[in-house]
Every structure is written in C-alpha cells, then in structure tokens.
Amino acid sequence: MPRSRIEPGSHGEITYHDLPDGRVRGTVIFRRTDGSYGKLRTVAASRARARRTLIDRVGDAYEAVHAHGGGLTPDSLFIELAQEYMEHVAFTGDQRDTTRHENNRLIQKKIAPLMGSLALREIKATTILRVYKTIHRDTPRQADTCKALISQICSYAVMNDLMVANPAREVKSAKRRPKLIYAPDAMQLEAFRSIIRDYQNREDRMGPRPSDLLGDVVDLILATGARVSEAVGLKWQFVDLESEPPSITIAGKVVDTKGQSKHYEDYLKSESGWRRILVPAELVPMLRRRKLSSDGNEFVFHTRTGSPNGTQDIHRALRRVREWAGLDEELVPHALRKSAVTAVADALGIEGAARFAGHKRSRVTEQYYAKRAVQAPDTSQVLGALQRSGMSGGIVDINAKRAAQ
C-alpha cells in the first residue's frame, strides 16, 4: 500500500528507536509550506520527551502556516474567524477605513451575539437564516449588510479550507418594496430656506444668533449635489472662484461616524466620486463671505477652534429646525442631494446626473436619486381612433345579441 502523502505544513508519524544507553531517538518527516520535505531527529530520556521536542521543532520549521492561517480549525469559533478575516482585509486594503470600522461594529454588536460562539463546523444555511431574520425584525437594512458580511467571512473560511462551501449563499434576502424618492422641489426648497432664516431670527431664542453654517451647507449641497460629508470636508484649495464659470472639486470628506473621532479623508466612496463641478453664480457670494472670514483656515466650514465641522453638526442643526417648524423627518441633507441630482437628471438625463453625483453606474442614480416614470411612446392618435370608432354607432346590447344567437 503506497504511503499517504503529507500535506504542506504538516508532518508524518513519529518513529522511535531505543538506544543502548537507555535513551530514545525520535525521528519525524515533515513537509514545508513550499511543498519540500524535511527530516528532524532528537535524542531524549523518554518517548514522551522526544515527542514534545520534535513537535516544537517541526512547528518552527513551517511556522508560516500558523502565521497566515491563524491556527484555525473547523472547531474554532465563528468570532475567531471573523476577527482573523478583519485582520486579513486590513492587510490587503480591500476595505476603506470607514467600511472596516462599520463592519467591526456590526460583527461585535449584531453578529457575534447571535452566532459568535458557534464552531465553524456547526454553521449551516439554517444558522445564517435565523441570524438574518432576527436582525431583520429590528433593522431590515442592516440585516442585508450583515448577511453580506457573514458571506464574506464564510468565503474566507472556504479559501482557508475551514469550510467546504459558503452556507450564506443559500440564504435569500427579503424583497424590499421600492421606497418613493423624497426630493423637495424648488418651491419647497425656497420655503425651507425661509424657515432656516426665521429660525435664526426668532424672537424667543436664547443666547446669540445661530451661525450661518446650516444655511450655507444647504446652499452648497443644492449647488453641487455633494454628500454632506463632502460638503463639510471642502477645502479652499479645491474652490476656484476666479475661473469662468467658478468651480468646485470634490476630492475629500470629513468622517465622524459613531465610534470614530472626527477626521478628514482625502479619498471618496469610489474613484468616480472625484469630480469637478461648475457652480452657479448664486453660490459665489456665500463662498466669498466665508473666504474673507476664514482667517487662513484650509476648510470652508470650520469651528471656532479651527477644526472642520462634522456631519453631526449639520444633522443636529437641521434637526432643531425641523422640530421647531414641524417639518417632515425625511428632510435630511441627503434629500437635498437628491433634489440637486433630480434637477440635473431632468435637464441633462440620467447619465449626466450620474457623473454629477459621482456615481459609478447610472442605475444607482435612477434607482435611489432621480427615478422617474418611464416616458411611454405617443399613442394618442392610435388610441384616439379607437375612441372615435366607438362613438360612431349606438350602444350595443351584448346580452340581446347572445339571445338572438
């Protein structure tokens, strides 16, 4: 019977030979991670001590397997696999810092409490379906994100021979009914601007007059279609007020999500997000006013201490205005971005709106930002003929016609 082949990063059976002086010589053949073979020998007072010595030495001989594989087995816990996967994506750079931070949060807060203590061999499609349904009951949108993350972790397990197949791929997501796009029109936006001014100048306010931060950011978003993080992250080096027409380049953003300190990132959601936008003349006075009062600060929007304003500053200010005026809770900064993208789509088409919004695919623009009813062909003449033919004769009694037959 042929000798069984040793897998890379493992060893064969240890053989022992009793020596005349009473000691034991142990020998083991192992295979390195590059596929080559090696042999180790030791002499010890007993077989147990010889085995311990050889196991320690052979472990050093193919240590790379443990360094890269983490020593996980099918009996390892899912949370251990998830942690190793996140270390892997940090090493490869497959995920942005913000994405990796959010995935770590979902693993700790959502996924681990439901399946983190299960061994990898215990995880089946039914396990992931149970987890998905549990999360879906409270946060449907996060349920889909969690399922996708679990699938990525299981794919990593398959790649490392810890799972035979990815069970998450068998779990189907619940279909979501398309949500109507909320994008205030020009008249609604003009009324909204008036409400912001009224809130700033209200007679019953306590303390100093609120700053112009909210109104200025609203104007910038409506003029550029920028995300709120891109708006507060705008630097003066990317503002050209002297060109004709003036332009703004979206080249970075401020991140201040939960659990992260506020900081600036010089990269965007995707490569297509980097874009130069020609801005209307109506926006220039606000930018010139802020430039004069910037005191050399590199950010268009910044606090008294000089740090950039964060997205939470805008959300907080807008929430106060909404509560004061009884406005719809859907009136958030992203709704303003949708208004700008929709206006561009109506004038220049979906493809132009996608480039304006910094979307890689126009399908995203149409589905989530500027979805409109599809224009049917002009059938008025064709169907008008049918209407006219119906009016030329009298009323036909179908029952009488059947009786005559």
C-alpha positions as CSV (number, residue, x, y, z in Angstrom):
1,M,0.0,0.0,0.0
2,P,1.5,3.4,-1.0
3,R,2.5,5.8,1.7
4,S,-0.1,8.6,2.2
5,R,1.1,12.0,1.1
6,I,1.9,14.6,3.8
7,E,0.0,17.8,3.4
8,P,2.1,21.0,3.2
9,G,2.6,22.4,6.7
10,S,2.1,19.1,8.5
11,H,4.2,16.0,9.5
12,G,4.0,12.3,9.4
13,E,4.1,9.8,12.3
14,I,7.0,10.0,14.7
15,T,9.2,6.8,14.8
16,Y,11.2,5.8,17.9
17,H,14.4,3.8,18.3
18,D,15.7,2.6,21.7
19,L,19.4,3.3,22.1
20,P,21.8,1.0,24.1
21,D,22.2,3.7,26.8
22,G,18.5,3.6,27.6
23,R,17.7,6.8,25.8
24,V,15.2,7.1,22.8
25,R,15.9,8.6,19.4
26,G,12.8,10.1,17.7
27,T,12.5,10.8,14.0
28,V,9.8,12.7,12.1
29,I,9.4,13.6,8.4
30,F,7.6,16.8,7.7
31,R,6.6,18.9,4.7
32,R,7.3,22.6,4.4
33,T,4.8,25.2,3.1
34,D,6.6,25.3,-0.2
35,G,6.0,21.6,-0.7
36,S,9.5,20.4,0.1
37,Y,10.2,17.7,2.6
38,G,12.5,17.7,5.7
39,K,13.5,15.4,8.5
40,L,14.1,16.1,12.2
41,R,15.8,13.9,14.8
42,T,16.2,14.2,18.6
43,V,17.5,12.0,21.4
44,A,15.7,12.2,24.8
45,A,15.3,10.3,28.0
46,S,11.8,9.1,27.1
47,R,9.5,8.8,24.1
48,A,7.2,11.5,25.6
49,R,10.1,14.0,25.9
50,A,11.3,13.1,22.4
51,R,7.8,13.7,21.0
52,R,7.5,17.1,22.7
53,T,10.8,18.2,21.4
54,L,10.1,17.2,17.8
55,I,6.6,18.7,17.8
56,D,8.1,22.1,19.0
57,R,10.9,21.9,16.4
58,V,8.7,20.9,13.5
59,G,6.3,23.7,14.4
60,D,9.1,26.2,13.8
61,A,10.0,24.6,10.5
62,Y,6.7,25.5,8.9
63,E,5.7,28.4,11.2
64,A,4.4,30.4,8.2
65,V,1.3,28.2,8.0
66,H,0.3,29.2,11.5
67,A,1.2,32.9,10.9
68,H,-1.0,33.2,7.9
69,G,-3.7,30.7,8.8
70,G,-4.1,31.7,12.4
71,G,-4.2,28.1,13.5
72,L,-8.0,28.0,13.0
73,T,-9.7,24.6,12.6
74,P,-13.3,23.6,11.9
75,D,-13.7,23.5,15.7
76,S,-12.7,27.2,16.0
77,L,-15.4,29.7,16.9
78,F,-17.0,31.9,14.3
79,I,-16.0,35.1,16.2
80,E,-12.3,34.0,15.9
81,L,-12.8,33.5,12.2
82,A,-14.4,36.9,11.9
83,Q,-11.6,38.6,13.7
84,E,-9.0,36.9,11.5
85,Y,-11.0,38.0,8.4
86,M,-11.0,41.6,9.5
87,E,-7.2,41.4,10.1
88,H,-6.9,40.0,6.6
89,V,-8.8,42.8,4.9
90,A,-6.8,45.4,6.9
91,F,-3.7,43.7,5.5
92,T,-4.9,43.6,1.9
93,G,-6.5,47.0,1.9
94,D,-9.7,45.6,0.4
95,Q,-11.9,47.8,2.5
96,R,-11.8,51.5,3.3
97,D,-11.1,52.5,6.9
98,T,-14.7,53.7,7.4
99,T,-16.1,50.4,5.9
100,R,-13.8,48.3,8.1
101,H,-14.8,50.3,11.2
102,E,-18.5,49.7,10.4
103,N,-18.0,46.0,9.7
104,N,-16.2,45.6,13.0
105,R,-19.1,47.3,14.8
106,L,-21.6,45.0,13.1
107,I,-19.6,41.9,14.0
108,Q,-19.5,42.9,17.7
109,K,-23.0,44.3,18.1
110,K,-25.1,42.3,15.7
111,I,-23.5,39.1,14.5
112,A,-21.4,37.9,17.4
113,P,-24.2,37.8,20.0
114,L,-26.2,35.5,17.6
115,M,-23.6,33.1,16.3
116,G,-20.2,34.1,17.5
117,S,-19.8,31.2,19.9
118,L,-20.7,28.5,17.3
119,A,-17.9,26.3,15.9
120,L,-17.3,26.7,12.2
121,R,-18.5,23.1,11.6
122,E,-21.8,23.9,13.3
123,I,-22.7,26.8,10.9
124,K,-25.2,25.9,8.3
125,A,-27.5,27.8,6.0
126,T,-30.3,27.5,8.6
127,T,-28.0,29.2,11.1
128,I,-27.5,32.2,8.9
129,L,-31.2,32.4,8.0
130,R,-32.0,32.5,11.7
131,V,-29.5,35.3,12.3
132,Y,-30.8,37.2,9.2
133,K,-34.4,37.0,10.3
134,T,-33.5,38.1,13.9
135,I,-31.7,41.2,12.7
136,H,-34.3,41.9,10.0
137,R,-37.0,42.2,12.7
138,D,-35.3,45.3,14.1
139,T,-33.2,46.8,11.3
140,P,-34.1,45.4,7.9
141,R,-31.4,47.4,6.0
142,Q,-28.7,46.3,8.4
143,A,-29.9,42.7,8.0
144,D,-28.8,42.7,4.4
145,T,-25.5,44.3,5.2
146,C,-24.9,41.7,8.0
147,K,-25.7,38.8,5.7
148,A,-23.3,40.1,3.0
149,L,-20.6,40.4,5.7
150,I,-21.2,36.9,7.0
151,S,-20.9,35.7,3.4
152,Q,-17.5,37.4,3.0
153,I,-16.3,35.8,6.3
154,C,-17.5,32.3,5.2
155,S,-15.8,32.8,1.8
156,Y,-12.6,33.5,3.6
157,A,-13.2,30.2,5.6
158,V,-13.6,28.3,2.3
159,M,-10.4,29.8,1.0
160,N,-8.6,28.6,4.1
161,D,-10.1,25.0,3.9
162,L,-12.1,25.6,7.1
163,M,-15.5,25.2,5.3
164,V,-16.4,23.1,2.3
165,A,-18.9,25.6,0.9
166,N,-20.3,29.0,1.8
167,P,-23.7,28.4,3.5
168,A,-24.6,32.2,3.4
169,R,-25.0,31.9,-0.4
170,E,-28.1,29.7,0.1
171,V,-29.9,32.4,2.1
172,K,-32.1,34.7,0.1
173,S,-32.7,38.2,1.2
174,A,-36.2,39.5,1.8
175,K,-37.5,41.6,-1.1
176,R,-38.0,45.2,-0.3
177,R,-40.7,47.3,-1.7
178,P,-39.2,50.3,-3.6
179,K,-39.4,53.4,-1.5
180,L,-40.5,56.7,-3.0
181,I,-37.7,59.1,-3.5
182,Y,-38.1,62.1,-1.3
183,A,-36.5,65.1,-3.2
184,P,-38.0,68.5,-2.4
185,D,-38.8,70.7,-5.4
186,A,-37.7,74.3,-6.0
187,M,-40.8,75.8,-4.2
188,Q,-40.4,73.5,-1.2
189,L,-36.7,74.4,-1.0
190,E,-37.3,78.1,-1.1
191,A,-39.8,77.7,1.7
192,F,-37.2,75.7,3.6
193,R,-34.6,78.4,3.2
194,S,-37.1,80.9,4.6
195,I,-37.7,78.7,7.6
196,I,-34.0,78.5,8.3
197,R,-33.8,82.3,8.3
198,D,-36.9,82.6,10.5
199,Y,-35.4,80.1,13.0
200,Q,-32.1,82.1,13.2
201,N,-34.0,85.4,13.7
202,R,-36.8,84.1,16.0
203,E,-37.7,86.5,18.8
204,D,-37.9,83.9,21.6
205,R,-34.4,82.5,21.1
206,M,-32.0,82.3,24.0
207,G,-28.3,83.3,23.6
208,P,-26.5,84.5,20.5
209,R,-27.9,84.3,16.9
210,P,-27.3,80.8,15.4
211,S,-24.4,80.7,12.9
212,D,-25.0,80.6,9.1
213,L,-23.5,77.0,9.0
214,L,-26.7,75.2,8.2
215,G,-28.0,77.6,5.5
216,D,-24.6,77.8,3.8
217,V,-24.1,74.0,3.7
218,V,-27.7,73.6,2.4
219,D,-26.8,76.1,-0.4
220,L,-23.6,74.2,-1.2
221,I,-25.3,70.8,-1.4
222,L,-28.0,72.2,-3.7
223,A,-25.4,73.8,-6.0
224,T,-23.1,70.8,-6.2
225,G,-25.0,67.7,-5.3
226,A,-22.3,66.9,-2.7
227,R,-22.8,64.5,0.1
228,V,-22.9,66.2,3.5
229,S,-19.5,64.6,4.4
230,E,-18.1,66.0,1.1
231,A,-19.6,69.5,1.8
232,V,-18.2,69.9,5.3
233,G,-14.9,68.4,4.0
234,L,-14.5,71.0,1.2
235,K,-11.1,72.7,1.3
236,W,-10.3,76.1,-0.2
237,Q,-7.6,74.6,-2.4
238,F,-10.4,72.9,-4.3
239,V,-12.5,76.1,-4.8
240,D,-11.8,78.2,-7.9
241,L,-13.7,81.5,-7.7
242,E,-11.7,83.2,-10.4
243,S,-12.5,80.9,-13.3
244,E,-15.5,81.5,-15.5
245,P,-17.7,79.9,-14.5
246,P,-16.4,79.2,-10.9
247,S,-15.9,75.6,-10.0
248,I,-15.5,73.3,-7.0
249,T,-13.7,70.0,-7.0
250,I,-15.0,67.2,-4.7
251,A,-11.8,65.5,-3.5
252,G,-12.3,64.5,0.1
253,K,-14.7,64.2,3.0
254,V,-15.0,64.5,6.8
255,V,-15.8,61.3,8.7
256,D,-17.3,61.4,12.2
257,T,-19.5,58.3,12.4
258,K,-20.3,56.6,15.7
259,G,-17.2,55.3,17.5
260,Q,-14.8,57.2,15.3
261,S,-13.1,60.5,16.1
262,K,-13.7,63.3,13.5
263,H,-11.1,63.3,10.8
264,Y,-10.5,64.2,7.1
265,E,-10.0,61.6,4.4
266,D,-8.5,62.6,1.1
267,Y,-10.4,59.8,-0.8
268,L,-14.0,59.3,-1.6
269,K,-16.5,56.5,-1.7
270,S,-15.3,55.5,-5.2
271,E,-12.9,56.8,-7.9
272,S,-15.9,58.2,-9.8
273,G,-16.6,60.4,-6.7
274,W,-13.7,62.7,-7.6
275,R,-15.3,65.3,-9.8
276,R,-15.1,69.0,-10.8
277,I,-18.4,70.8,-10.7
278,L,-19.2,74.2,-12.3
279,V,-21.2,76.1,-9.7
280,P,-23.9,78.7,-10.3
281,A,-23.1,82.4,-9.8
282,E,-25.7,82.5,-6.9
283,L,-23.3,80.4,-4.7
284,V,-20.3,82.7,-5.2
285,P,-21.3,85.4,-2.6
286,M,-21.6,82.9,0.2
287,L,-18.1,81.4,-0.7
288,R,-16.5,84.9,-0.9
289,R,-18.0,85.8,2.5
290,R,-16.6,82.6,4.1
291,K,-13.3,83.1,2.4
292,L,-12.9,86.6,4.0
293,S,-13.7,85.3,7.4
294,S,-11.7,82.1,7.2
295,D,-8.5,83.5,8.8
296,G,-6.4,81.3,6.6
297,N,-8.2,78.1,7.6
298,E,-7.9,75.4,4.9
299,F,-11.6,74.3,5.4
300,V,-14.6,76.2,4.0
301,F,-16.6,75.2,7.1
302,H,-14.8,75.1,10.4
303,T,-15.4,75.5,14.1
304,R,-14.0,78.3,16.3
305,T,-11.1,76.1,17.3
306,G,-10.1,75.7,13.6
307,S,-11.1,72.0,13.1
308,P,-13.5,71.2,10.3
309,N,-17.2,71.0,11.0
310,G,-18.6,67.4,11.1
311,T,-21.6,65.9,9.5
312,Q,-23.2,65.6,13.0
313,D,-23.1,69.4,13.3
314,I,-25.3,69.7,10.2
315,H,-27.7,66.9,11.3
316,R,-28.0,68.4,14.7
317,A,-28.7,71.9,13.4
318,L,-31.2,70.6,10.8
319,R,-33.0,68.5,13.5
320,R,-33.5,71.6,15.6
321,V,-35.1,73.5,12.7
322,R,-37.3,70.5,11.8
323,E,-38.6,70.2,15.3
324,W,-39.1,74.0,15.6
325,A,-41.1,74.2,12.3
326,G,-42.7,70.8,12.4
327,L,-41.1,69.7,9.2
328,D,-41.0,66.2,7.7
329,E,-38.3,64.0,9.3
330,E,-37.3,62.9,5.8
331,L,-35.9,66.4,5.2
332,V,-32.3,65.4,5.8
333,P,-29.1,66.5,4.0
334,H,-29.3,63.5,1.6
335,A,-32.7,64.6,0.5
336,L,-31.2,67.9,-0.6
337,R,-28.6,66.0,-2.6
338,K,-31.4,64.0,-4.3
339,S,-33.1,67.3,-5.2
340,A,-30.0,68.5,-7.0
341,V,-29.4,65.2,-8.7
342,T,-33.1,65.0,-9.8
343,A,-32.9,68.5,-11.3
344,V,-29.8,67.6,-13.3
345,A,-31.4,64.4,-14.4
346,D,-34.5,66.2,-15.7
347,A,-32.3,68.7,-17.6
348,L,-29.4,66.5,-18.8
349,G,-30.5,62.9,-18.5
350,I,-29.6,60.1,-16.1
351,E,-26.1,59.6,-17.5
352,G,-25.2,63.3,-16.9
353,A,-26.8,63.1,-13.4
354,A,-24.7,60.1,-12.6
355,R,-21.5,61.9,-13.4
356,F,-22.7,65.0,-11.5
357,A,-23.4,62.8,-8.4
358,G,-20.2,60.9,-8.6
359,H,-21.9,57.5,-9.2
360,K,-20.1,54.7,-10.9
361,R,-23.3,53.4,-12.5
362,S,-26.3,55.4,-13.7
363,R,-28.6,52.6,-12.4
364,V,-27.8,53.8,-8.8
365,T,-28.7,57.3,-9.8
366,E,-32.0,56.3,-11.3
367,Q,-33.0,53.8,-8.6
368,Y,-32.2,55.9,-5.5
369,Y,-31.8,59.5,-6.5
370,A,-33.8,60.5,-9.6
371,K,-36.2,57.7,-10.5
372,R,-38.9,59.0,-12.8
373,A,-41.8,57.4,-14.7
374,V,-40.7,55.9,-18.0
375,Q,-42.0,58.0,-20.9
376,A,-44.3,55.8,-23.0
377,P,-44.4,56.4,-26.7
378,D,-47.0,58.8,-28.1
379,T,-50.1,56.6,-28.6
380,S,-52.7,59.4,-28.5
381,Q,-53.5,59.2,-32.2
382,V,-53.7,55.4,-32.3
383,L,-55.9,55.1,-29.3
384,G,-57.9,58.1,-30.3
385,A,-59.1,56.2,-33.4
386,L,-60.4,53.5,-31.2
387,Q,-62.3,56.1,-29.1
388,R,-63.8,57.7,-32.3
389,S,-64.9,54.3,-33.7
390,G,-66.8,53.6,-30.5
391,M,-68.7,56.9,-30.7
392,S,-69.9,56.4,-34.3
393,G,-72.5,53.8,-33.6
394,G,-75.2,53.2,-30.9
395,I,-74.9,51.3,-27.7
396,V,-74.5,47.5,-28.3
397,D,-76.6,45.2,-26.0
398,I,-74.3,42.2,-25.7
399,N,-77.0,40.1,-23.8
400,A,-79.5,40.7,-26.6
401,K,-77.0,39.7,-29.2
402,R,-76.3,36.5,-27.4
403,A,-80.1,35.8,-27.0
404,A,-80.6,36.2,-30.8
405,Q,-77.9,33.6,-31.4
